Amino acid sequence: MDFVFAAITDVHFGPRALFRGKLRKLSDQAPELARSFVSRMNERIKPDLVVALGDLIEDESPEADTRRYQTCVDVLRLSHAPVRFVAGNHDTINLSETKVAEAWGTKGPLHYSFDQGPLHFSVLRTIERKDVDVTLPTEQLQWLEADLAKTDKDSVVMMHHSVADQDPRENPWFHDAPHVALVANRREVRKLIARSGKVRMVINGHLHWNHVDVHDGIPYVTVQSLIENLDDDGPGRPAEASAVVRVRDRSILVEVDGAAPTRYEHHFS
């Protein structure tokens, strides 16, 4: 097996954003950077699949969010490969689940599964209550268990927030807000994933950094935001991050390019 998929996350189409008085999101550059990502994938990498791991927009208003969300979806769909989407917390502040699904060209819930090549993909919809917590609802846990039980393929689980035990104390966004960085019931989620015996990796965005953790022999990968400012303040330098994941019979290779490239390789025993 040699399957390649590309992942992009936290694109944040919309106005640039400050955090604690410093420039953090170079969101005004998102359209240009997204188009550059698509061109690079089409011309050089030619992946079997492209996934967007949530937060396509920087929320502002229902009207602006509707327009920008659809614009981002349309840009990513210029990819020659099939494109699949994950819902992020910013995506659903002003947009209903129905509106998000319509932009995807689907109906029904924002958690779903699909097969692509030799792999099965399970897409989860983590729920963030602003300034309170992040959870994966019980009904989705039950759905995930049933979904993994039904497939005979190796599987990848995708979501926006992380279910790994990351330490966000060095994260500029979440060093004093771990309750909205990580899924509260993440241990329960990981037990279910490990018990299935089928999941090769879990991948997410949200934290605006590159990170990998291994639980129960499974890599949990967090991908950096496309538009995160890598400098301490303005004028700013966007991360331009995207990941290319190569799933092989006995290993997974993750290469993140951009202004702060990194590489992870995990071998299965």
Secondary structure, DSSP 8 states (H G I E B T S, - for coil): -EEEEEEE----BSS-EEETTEEEE-GGGHHHHHHHHHHHIIIII--SEEEE-S--B----HHHHHHHHHHHHHHHTTSSS-EEE---TGGGTSS-HHHHHHHHT--S-S-EEEEETTEEEEE---EEETTTEEE--HHHHHHHHHHHHH--SEEEEE-SSB-S---GGG-TTTTT-GGGTB-TTHHHHHHHHHHHS-EEEEEE-SSSS-EEEEETTEEEEE---SSBB-SSSTT--B---EEEEEEESSEEEEEEESSS-EEEEEE--
